[in-house]
Amino acid sequence: MEEADQVCERVAIFDHGEIRVLGTPSSLKAMLPATETIEVSFTTAPPAWADAVAHLHAVETVQVQNGTCRIQSRDRAATLAALLQAARDQGVAISSLVLRGNTLEDVFIYFTGRELRDEAGKLRVDQRLLQG
């Protein structure tokens, strides 16, 4: 997907043999609701820190995985400023910070729901193994 983003002038996302969406990589990425992501890791953080982050300005969602917060924002600059100020106020040290826009993989998942079908398929296989 990364190569298609860099090389292709137009991209079509197919699902079950049908075109779901067609356009330039940048126009497809702009169709997604939360277009800006902040991935941040903290060396020190209070227990309720993820909840505090979730209430920062323009935050859509916060997912914490392996010590990294993935923050979806409607306004990355405002969220980043609020995050840095909150960390400073609470004495929370930031160990890494990465700013990301949407990718074509995000577009694919958004328009096809493939990730959800993959998870459902895994559950069916697991149930068959348990029954047989």
Order of alpha helices (4+ residues) and beta strands (2+ residues): alpha-beta-beta-alpha-beta-alpha-beta-beta-alpha-beta-alpha-alpha
